Amino acid sequence: MIQPITGMKNAFDLSGKTAVITGGNRGLGFGIAQAMAESGANIAILCRDTKKAAEAVEALSVFGGTYRSFSCDVTSLPSVRAAVEAVCEAFGGIDILVNNAGVSCTKALLDMDEDLTDWYKVVNTDLNGCVHMTYEAAKRMRDAGKGGCIINITSNAGFMVNHGQPMSPYSCAKAAMNHFTKCMAVELGEYDIRVNGIAPGFTNSELSVHIPKENLSYINKQTVAGRFGEPIEVGALAVFLASPAAAQITGTVQVIDGGYMLRC
Ligand SMILES: NC(=O)c1ccc[n+]([C@@H]2O[C@H](COP(=O)([O-])OP(=O)(O)OC[C@H]3O[C@@H](n4cnc5c(N)ncnc54)[C@H](OP(=O)(O)O)[C@@H]3O)[C@@H](O)[C@H]2O)c1
């Protein structure tokens, strides 16, 4: 059983925890890595672009913990297995897993090629990547017997059909991740592993720079907060969900979209 906090001292502290963040080399993943590093966690970044990962590790070094990157393609179970093994060897275990790696696609189903390449790419990365990582990391959390925390980065697109941009593989993968979050919260609960999701709305990153200019003013008008989110804001929510303060929170998906969905 996960014990409750008794006061606010250290309630948001992640000191001594090891956090694995897929896609932590840039965008939202780096915002989460920075927020967790600033809150005391040691960080393992898993991604494919090792040069960008080395830059991210260098940027984190000012926070004084242990930070490393590991090459990993989340679409490949053998690659995930090898990376998780390497992390456990280097850090002695995993306390926090953030399934953040993701790709998007703005193409209507009938515009896709004969092999549905775009469909499989998105589903294999966003949904199956999350499943691969959860399978490998949760086994180690269970065997270590110290509990753990898993955070799945989904999207508000998992709750609605986006205006102006066909993105069915992305929306469906994110909706499935939302439900996977609930299923895993129940299945892994007996090992004191909490599982939650974060569903961001439009947030500044390399993924969001591909949004057509003509859509930007619509999006900002539609968003109650009047602007895109920042990666560090998603990071702050991830820190809360991973912290002792969130001991009673599992199986939820927290929307952080500046109120965008309220007007949909
Ligand atoms: N930006 C937004 O507006 C927004 C809104 C809602 C949700 N999200 C979600 O937030 C997450 C991060 O998105 P972002 O905006 O930060 O995008 P981004 O800047 O394009 O970053 C995507 C990250 O995913 C990693 N990645 C992609 N494919 C991978 C693979 N096969 N194996 C391992 N890593 C892989 C990339 O690293 P490598 O290329 O080095 O592998 C990169 O670090 C995604 O799940 C996205 O769906 C974003």
The ligand as a Gaussian input file, in Angstrom:
#p B3LYP/6-31G(d) Opt

LIG

0 1
 N        3.437000      19.445000     -29.012000
 C        2.141000      19.322000     -28.834000
 O        1.365000      20.234000     -29.149000
 C        1.597000      18.055000     -28.208000
 C        0.247000      18.053000     -27.806000
 C       -0.279000      16.933000     -27.224000
 C        0.520000      15.822000     -27.013000
 N        1.824000      15.837000     -27.407000
 C        2.605000      14.614000     -27.176000
 O        3.786000      14.908000     -26.478000
 C        4.793000      13.960000     -26.826000
 C        6.064000      14.695000     -27.223000
 O        5.774000      15.484000     -28.372000
 P        6.612000      16.772000     -28.778000
 O        5.640000      17.801000     -29.152000
 O        7.651000      17.082000     -27.773000
 O        7.264000      16.215000     -30.134000
 P        8.735000      16.291000     -30.729000
 O        9.405000      17.560000     -30.371000
 O        8.582000      15.930000     -32.163000
 O        9.474000      15.110000     -29.955000
 C        9.116000      13.771000     -30.162000
 C       10.039000      12.921000     -29.309000
 O        9.701000      11.532000     -29.502000
 C       10.893000      10.804000     -29.786000
 N       10.581000       9.677000     -30.645000
 C        9.821000       9.676000     -31.773000
 N        9.788000       8.445000     -32.303000
 C       10.524000       7.642000     -31.495000
 C       10.885000       6.273000     -31.514000
 N       10.463000       5.446000     -32.485000
 N       11.658000       5.794000     -30.507000
 C       12.095000       6.605000     -29.520000
 N       11.792000       7.916000     -29.445000
 C       11.031000       8.431000     -30.435000
 C       11.817000      11.819000     -30.474000
 O       13.179000      11.473000     -30.302000
 P       14.097000      10.852000     -31.488000
 O       13.577000      11.418000     -32.790000
 O       15.473000      11.250000     -31.154000
 O       13.896000       9.365000     -31.379000
 C       11.491000      13.085000     -29.705000
 O       12.262000      13.157000     -28.531000
 C        4.208000      13.095000     -27.945000
 O        3.730000      11.887000     -27.426000
 C        3.070000      13.949000     -28.464000
 O        2.057000      13.185000     -29.062000
 C        2.382000      16.926000     -28.001000

